[in-house]
């Protein structure tokens, strides 16, 4: 089973042509704010390298967030268009879940932390056991101190917010904190491929028109009708 996966939620542009959980060909580069310029050429390049056509894909997958609002919108718009064009379903996943799949650790709680600006982080708690990912509770958006109050157990931290809050976490949690190496702080193509295939096998796919982003900052991404403009 072949699929095209896209992640535009971070500074990395990740494009994967996968088959049954494995990566056939991929593109993974820092593009900053230039995802819109490189996404379509990147897709064309990866498909060509894999010897595939768009109609060969059995499904598509996309990172729905949280993360860069602009990046998420770009990725969702592209996948919706591709899905509608070839009539194939879409799997959506969270970058927080992908960060857990990045890690080789099992039977320990994984706590991804992504910088959400405004002194806050995106996070959640996950366990990876025998190749199965289980999330404990909802996705989190709030100050790091509020997150740390929830942690009563040893945890592996990963994600770019480690750069900002590592010392704070070590002070508060002491022996309960373990930190992933920087190479694991962003989604990688193998994790994206494995998670996408796993979710599809679980029946977690939708039609293009059913897709929606996971922003968490609800007030930031809605139209303020009273003022007639987007909230900042």
BALOBA-1460 file (C-alpha; in Angstrom, 3 decimals):
// residues 232
<rec num="1" residu="x" x="0.000" y="0.000" z="0.000"/>
<rec num="2" residu="x" x="1.548" y="3.298" z="-1.114"/>
<rec num="3" residu="x" x="0.913" y="6.785" z="0.248"/>
<rec num="4" residu="x" x="2.154" y="10.363" z="0.138"/>
<rec num="5" residu="x" x="2.749" y="12.063" z="3.497"/>
<rec num="6" residu="x" x="3.384" y="15.765" z="4.114"/>
<rec num="7" residu="x" x="4.495" y="17.679" z="7.202"/>
<rec num="8" residu="x" x="4.635" y="21.491" z="7.038"/>
<rec num="9" residu="x" x="4.042" y="22.235" z="10.737"/>
<rec num="10" residu="x" x="7.670" y="23.110" z="11.575"/>
<rec num="11" residu="x" x="10.625" y="24.823" z="9.873"/>
<rec num="12" residu="x" x="11.307" y="21.484" z="8.160"/>
<rec num="13" residu="x" x="9.429" y="20.565" z="5.006"/>
<rec num="14" residu="x" x="8.921" y="16.782" z="5.096"/>
<rec num="15" residu="x" x="7.557" y="14.869" z="2.117"/>
<rec num="16" residu="x" x="7.427" y="11.075" z="2.102"/>
<rec num="17" residu="x" x="6.403" y="8.451" z="-0.400"/>
<rec num="18" residu="x" x="5.870" y="5.408" z="1.797"/>
<rec num="19" residu="x" x="4.789" y="1.816" z="1.395"/>
<rec num="20" residu="x" x="3.493" y="-0.346" z="4.252"/>
<rec num="21" residu="x" x="5.207" y="1.746" z="6.916"/>
<rec num="22" residu="x" x="8.528" y="2.083" z="5.104"/>
<rec num="23" residu="x" x="10.036" y="5.078" z="3.307"/>
<rec num="24" residu="x" x="10.497" y="4.670" z="-0.437"/>
<rec num="25" residu="x" x="11.733" y="8.203" z="-1.070"/>
<rec num="26" residu="x" x="11.677" y="11.380" z="1.009"/>
<rec num="27" residu="x" x="12.461" y="15.088" z="1.163"/>
<rec num="28" residu="x" x="13.338" y="16.655" z="4.520"/>
<rec num="29" residu="x" x="14.904" y="20.117" z="4.539"/>
<rec num="30" residu="x" x="14.757" y="23.346" z="6.508"/>
<rec num="31" residu="x" x="12.647" y="25.763" z="4.456"/>
<rec num="32" residu="x" x="11.617" y="28.222" z="7.166"/>
<rec num="33" residu="x" x="8.704" y="30.249" z="5.816"/>
<rec num="34" residu="x" x="9.138" y="29.075" z="2.225"/>
<rec num="35" residu="x" x="7.019" y="25.904" z="2.356"/>
<rec num="36" residu="x" x="4.583" y="27.265" z="-0.230"/>
<rec num="37" residu="x" x="7.419" y="27.687" z="-2.763"/>
<rec num="38" residu="x" x="8.962" y="24.263" z="-2.303"/>
<rec num="39" residu="x" x="6.033" y="21.961" z="-1.508"/>
<rec num="40" residu="x" x="4.733" y="21.142" z="-4.999"/>
<rec num="41" residu="x" x="8.197" y="20.881" z="-6.625"/>
<rec num="42" residu="x" x="9.228" y="18.685" z="-3.673"/>
<rec num="43" residu="x" x="6.242" y="16.392" z="-4.164"/>
<rec num="44" residu="x" x="6.979" y="16.067" z="-7.881"/>
<rec num="45" residu="x" x="10.639" y="15.282" z="-7.171"/>
<rec num="46" residu="x" x="9.905" y="12.612" z="-4.543"/>
<rec num="47" residu="x" x="7.261" y="10.906" z="-6.692"/>
<rec num="48" residu="x" x="9.647" y="10.815" z="-9.637"/>
<rec num="49" residu="x" x="12.438" y="9.357" z="-7.493"/>
<rec num="50" residu="x" x="10.048" y="6.678" z="-6.205"/>
<rec num="51" residu="x" x="8.886" y="5.843" z="-9.727"/>
<rec num="52" residu="x" x="5.285" y="6.617" z="-8.754"/>
<rec num="53" residu="x" x="2.434" y="8.727" z="-10.058"/>
<rec num="54" residu="x" x="-0.116" y="10.552" z="-7.963"/>
<rec num="55" residu="x" x="-2.840" y="8.099" z="-8.928"/>
<rec num="56" residu="x" x="-0.687" y="5.245" z="-7.586"/>
<rec num="57" residu="x" x="-1.198" y="6.513" z="-4.037"/>
<rec num="58" residu="x" x="-3.737" y="4.569" z="-1.955"/>
<rec num="59" residu="x" x="-4.071" y="7.433" z="0.522"/>
<rec num="60" residu="x" x="-2.489" y="10.703" z="1.653"/>
<rec num="61" residu="x" x="-1.449" y="11.831" z="5.114"/>
<rec num="62" residu="x" x="-0.890" y="15.270" z="6.600"/>
<rec num="63" residu="x" x="0.315" y="16.809" z="9.861"/>
<rec num="64" residu="x" x="-2.682" y="18.741" z="11.192"/>
<rec num="65" residu="x" x="-0.692" y="20.500" z="13.931"/>
<rec num="66" residu="x" x="-0.216" y="22.066" z="16.312"/>
<rec num="67" residu="x" x="2.621" y="24.196" z="15.006"/>
<rec num="68" residu="x" x="3.083" y="26.949" z="12.456"/>
<rec num="69" residu="x" x="-0.392" y="28.243" z="11.542"/>
<rec num="70" residu="x" x="0.722" y="29.221" z="8.031"/>
<rec num="71" residu="x" x="2.569" y="25.944" z="7.475"/>
<rec num="72" residu="x" x="-0.411" y="23.891" z="8.615"/>
<rec num="73" residu="x" x="-2.751" y="25.761" z="6.268"/>
<rec num="74" residu="x" x="-0.382" y="25.246" z="3.328"/>
<rec num="75" residu="x" x="-0.097" y="21.521" z="3.950"/>
<rec num="76" residu="x" x="-3.811" y="20.942" z="4.498"/>
<rec num="77" residu="x" x="-4.744" y="22.899" z="1.375"/>
<rec num="78" residu="x" x="-2.305" y="20.888" z="-0.748"/>
<rec num="79" residu="x" x="-3.447" y="17.502" z="0.571"/>
<rec num="80" residu="x" x="-7.115" y="18.395" z="0.215"/>
<rec num="81" residu="x" x="-6.508" y="19.292" z="-3.428"/>
<rec num="82" residu="x" x="-4.578" y="16.096" z="-4.129"/>
<rec num="83" residu="x" x="-7.171" y="13.951" z="-2.369"/>
<rec num="84" residu="x" x="-10.035" y="15.476" z="-4.322"/>
<rec num="85" residu="x" x="-8.120" y="15.196" z="-7.605"/>
<rec num="86" residu="x" x="-7.519" y="11.433" z="-7.363"/>
<rec num="87" residu="x" x="-10.390" y="10.461" z="-5.063"/>
<rec num="88" residu="x" x="-8.303" y="8.937" z="-2.263"/>
<rec num="89" residu="x" x="-8.766" y="9.313" z="1.544"/>
<rec num="90" residu="x" x="-6.557" y="11.267" z="3.937"/>
<rec num="91" residu="x" x="-5.016" y="10.375" z="7.301"/>
<rec num="92" residu="x" x="-4.260" y="13.293" z="9.606"/>
<rec num="93" residu="x" x="-1.798" y="13.103" z="12.482"/>
<rec num="94" residu="x" x="-0.303" y="15.427" z="15.087"/>
<rec num="95" residu="x" x="3.349" y="16.429" z="15.088"/>
<rec num="96" residu="x" x="3.321" y="15.736" z="18.838"/>
<rec num="97" residu="x" x="2.565" y="12.086" z="18.092"/>
<rec num="98" residu="x" x="5.267" y="11.946" z="15.413"/>
<rec num="99" residu="x" x="7.864" y="13.162" z="17.916"/>
<rec num="100" residu="x" x="7.059" y="10.161" z="20.104"/>
<rec num="101" residu="x" x="7.473" y="7.821" z="17.125"/>
<rec num="102" residu="x" x="10.899" y="9.401" z="16.541"/>
<rec num="103" residu="x" x="12.241" y="7.919" z="19.754"/>
<rec num="104" residu="x" x="13.540" y="4.396" z="20.306"/>
<rec num="105" residu="x" x="12.411" y="4.471" z="23.954"/>
<rec num="106" residu="x" x="9.574" y="2.169" z="25.000"/>
<rec num="107" residu="x" x="7.637" y="1.534" z="28.216"/>
<rec num="108" residu="x" x="8.266" y="5.062" z="29.458"/>
<rec num="109" residu="x" x="6.185" y="8.207" z="29.121"/>
<rec num="110" residu="x" x="7.237" y="10.522" z="26.298"/>
<rec num="111" residu="x" x="6.471" y="14.225" z="26.654"/>
<rec num="112" residu="x" x="6.950" y="16.234" z="23.442"/>
<rec num="113" residu="x" x="7.214" y="19.985" z="24.047"/>
<rec num="114" residu="x" x="6.970" y="22.431" z="21.156"/>
<rec num="115" residu="x" x="7.467" y="26.173" z="21.521"/>
<rec num="116" residu="x" x="4.020" y="27.774" z="21.110"/>
<rec num="117" residu="x" x="5.355" y="31.332" z="21.631"/>
<rec num="118" residu="x" x="3.742" y="33.671" z="24.173"/>
<rec num="119" residu="x" x="5.546" y="31.793" z="26.963"/>
<rec num="120" residu="x" x="3.594" y="28.586" z="26.273"/>
<rec num="121" residu="x" x="4.191" y="25.085" z="24.948"/>
<rec num="122" residu="x" x="2.245" y="22.494" z="23.005"/>
<rec num="123" residu="x" x="2.490" y="19.092" z="24.630"/>
<rec num="124" residu="x" x="0.898" y="15.763" z="25.475"/>
<rec num="125" residu="x" x="1.832" y="12.508" z="27.207"/>
<rec num="126" residu="x" x="2.363" y="9.345" z="25.177"/>
<rec num="127" residu="x" x="3.543" y="5.788" z="25.680"/>
<rec num="128" residu="x" x="5.121" y="3.708" z="22.952"/>
<rec num="129" residu="x" x="4.821" y="0.019" z="23.821"/>
<rec num="130" residu="x" x="5.588" y="-2.791" z="21.359"/>
<rec num="131" residu="x" x="5.168" y="-0.452" z="18.416"/>
<rec num="132" residu="x" x="1.801" y="0.870" z="19.573"/>
<rec num="133" residu="x" x="1.409" y="4.523" z="20.504"/>
<rec num="134" residu="x" x="-1.012" y="5.407" z="23.288"/>
<rec num="135" residu="x" x="-1.780" y="9.005" z="24.257"/>
<rec num="136" residu="x" x="-2.685" y="9.738" z="27.863"/>
<rec num="137" residu="x" x="-5.147" y="12.632" z="28.052"/>
<rec num="138" residu="x" x="-5.695" y="15.554" z="25.697"/>
<rec num="139" residu="x" x="-3.284" y="17.786" z="23.832"/>
<rec num="140" residu="x" x="-1.969" y="20.606" z="26.010"/>
<rec num="141" residu="x" x="-1.363" y="24.308" z="25.435"/>
<rec num="142" residu="x" x="-0.129" y="26.418" z="28.332"/>
<rec num="143" residu="x" x="2.838" y="27.618" z="30.403"/>
<rec num="144" residu="x" x="5.604" y="25.088" z="31.054"/>
<rec num="145" residu="x" x="5.010" y="25.335" z="34.809"/>
<rec num="146" residu="x" x="1.398" y="24.191" z="34.372"/>
<rec num="147" residu="x" x="2.616" y="21.218" z="32.358"/>
<rec num="148" residu="x" x="5.248" y="20.258" z="34.923"/>
<rec num="149" residu="x" x="2.627" y="20.165" z="37.682"/>
<rec num="150" residu="x" x="0.995" y="17.276" z="35.830"/>
<rec num="151" residu="x" x="4.153" y="15.145" z="35.778"/>
<rec num="152" residu="x" x="4.449" y="12.700" z="38.680"/>
<rec num="153" residu="x" x="6.481" y="10.087" z="36.823"/>
<rec num="154" residu="x" x="9.764" y="9.750" z="34.884"/>
<rec num="155" residu="x" x="9.422" y="11.165" z="31.367"/>
<rec num="156" residu="x" x="11.457" y="11.580" z="28.202"/>
<rec num="157" residu="x" x="11.236" y="15.119" z="26.832"/>
<rec num="158" residu="x" x="11.673" y="15.909" z="23.153"/>
<rec num="159" residu="x" x="10.911" y="18.898" z="20.925"/>
<rec num="160" residu="x" x="12.325" y="22.350" z="20.235"/>
<rec num="161" residu="x" x="11.058" y="23.844" z="23.522"/>
<rec num="162" residu="x" x="13.840" y="21.927" z="25.294"/>
<rec num="163" residu="x" x="16.120" y="24.767" z="24.200"/>
<rec num="164" residu="x" x="13.977" y="27.202" z="26.189"/>
<rec num="165" residu="x" x="12.956" y="25.187" z="29.234"/>
<rec num="166" residu="x" x="15.536" y="22.463" z="29.877"/>
<rec num="167" residu="x" x="16.970" y="24.121" z="32.985"/>
<rec num="168" residu="x" x="13.493" y="24.812" z="34.351"/>
<rec num="169" residu="x" x="12.453" y="21.186" z="33.834"/>
<rec num="170" residu="x" x="15.620" y="19.836" z="35.475"/>
<rec num="171" residu="x" x="15.098" y="22.100" z="38.480"/>
<rec num="172" residu="x" x="11.471" y="21.086" z="38.957"/>
<rec num="173" residu="x" x="11.610" y="17.378" z="38.106"/>
<rec num="174" residu="x" x="15.224" y="16.460" z="38.902"/>
<rec num="175" residu="x" x="15.651" y="12.700" z="38.353"/>
<rec num="176" residu="x" x="12.263" y="12.403" z="36.630"/>
<rec num="177" residu="x" x="13.480" y="14.140" z="33.452"/>
<rec num="178" residu="x" x="15.362" y="12.634" z="30.494"/>
<rec num="179" residu="x" x="16.091" y="14.699" z="27.380"/>
<rec num="180" residu="x" x="16.195" y="13.419" z="23.811"/>
<rec num="181" residu="x" x="19.074" y="14.481" z="21.583"/>
<rec num="182" residu="x" x="18.422" y="17.433" z="19.269"/>
<rec num="183" residu="x" x="18.192" y="15.199" z="16.186"/>
<rec num="184" residu="x" x="14.888" y="13.884" z="17.598"/>
<rec num="185" residu="x" x="13.285" y="17.310" z="18.194"/>
<rec num="186" residu="x" x="11.570" y="17.533" z="14.811"/>
<rec num="187" residu="x" x="9.437" y="15.074" z="12.823"/>
<rec num="188" residu="x" x="11.489" y="12.652" z="10.743"/>
<rec num="189" residu="x" x="10.376" y="10.887" z="7.605"/>
<rec num="190" residu="x" x="10.527" y="7.328" z="8.971"/>
<rec num="191" residu="x" x="8.332" y="8.246" z="11.946"/>
<rec num="192" residu="x" x="5.857" y="10.005" z="9.646"/>
<rec num="193" residu="x" x="5.656" y="6.959" z="7.378"/>
<rec num="194" residu="x" x="5.192" y="4.485" z="10.236"/>
<rec num="195" residu="x" x="2.560" y="6.561" z="12.008"/>
<rec num="196" residu="x" x="0.638" y="7.280" z="8.792"/>
<rec num="197" residu="x" x="0.426" y="3.601" z="7.886"/>
<rec num="198" residu="x" x="-0.491" y="2.630" z="11.460"/>
<rec num="199" residu="x" x="-3.359" y="5.151" z="11.546"/>
<rec num="200" residu="x" x="-4.637" y="4.018" z="8.146"/>
<rec num="201" residu="x" x="-4.689" y="0.393" z="9.295"/>
<rec num="202" residu="x" x="-6.742" y="1.512" z="12.315"/>
<rec num="203" residu="x" x="-9.305" y="3.080" z="9.965"/>
<rec num="204" residu="x" x="-8.337" y="6.635" z="10.938"/>
<rec num="205" residu="x" x="-8.907" y="8.227" z="7.532"/>
<rec num="206" residu="x" x="-11.309" y="10.844" z="6.212"/>
<rec num="207" residu="x" x="-12.539" y="12.513" z="3.064"/>
<rec num="208" residu="x" x="-10.760" y="15.729" z="2.102"/>
<rec num="209" residu="x" x="-13.699" y="17.930" z="3.079"/>
<rec num="210" residu="x" x="-13.699" y="16.467" z="6.600"/>
<rec num="211" residu="x" x="-10.142" y="17.581" z="7.396"/>
<rec num="212" residu="x" x="-9.550" y="20.265" z="9.996"/>
<rec num="213" residu="x" x="-6.412" y="21.714" z="11.619"/>
<rec num="214" residu="x" x="-5.354" y="21.237" z="15.225"/>
<rec num="215" residu="x" x="-4.363" y="24.768" z="16.208"/>
<rec num="216" residu="x" x="-5.183" y="24.738" z="19.972"/>
<rec num="217" residu="x" x="-4.960" y="28.559" z="19.812"/>
<rec num="218" residu="x" x="-8.641" y="28.723" z="18.874"/>
<rec num="219" residu="x" x="-9.007" y="32.486" z="19.269"/>
<rec num="220" residu="x" x="-5.966" y="33.157" z="17.090"/>
<rec num="221" residu="x" x="-7.268" y="31.256" z="14.107"/>
<rec num="222" residu="x" x="-10.847" y="32.420" z="13.916"/>
<rec num="223" residu="x" x="-12.456" y="35.470" z="12.410"/>
<rec num="224" residu="x" x="-13.441" y="38.181" z="14.822"/>
<rec num="225" residu="x" x="-16.812" y="39.056" z="13.313"/>
<rec num="226" residu="x" x="-17.356" y="42.036" z="15.549"/>
<rec num="227" residu="x" x="-14.189" y="43.717" z="14.303"/>
<rec num="228" residu="x" x="-14.263" y="42.172" z="10.861"/>
<rec num="229" residu="x" x="-10.631" y="41.087" z="10.976"/>
<rec num="230" residu="x" x="-8.432" y="38.210" z="12.099"/>
<rec num="231" residu="x" x="-7.353" y="38.231" z="15.707"/>
<rec num="232" residu="x" x="-3.647" y="38.566" z="16.384"/>
